[in-house]
């Protein structure tokens, strides 16, 4: 998939969904989370890679389907 942001950055990302685990990886950014069995809740965290290559939490995410 292709991404862009408000900093005028863009690039390619890959996604993986295995059982309830959901991952997205890009250059310097990644998401690790889960999607519940009913596909109604996504929980996870976005991480940014720092200049020393450590991964730092950027955004904690919870998306829940509303009826």
Secondary structure, DSSP 8 states (H G I E B T S, - for coil): -EEE-TTS-EEEEEEEEETTEEEEEETTEEEEEEE-TTS-EEEEEEEEE-TTS-EEEEEEEEEE---
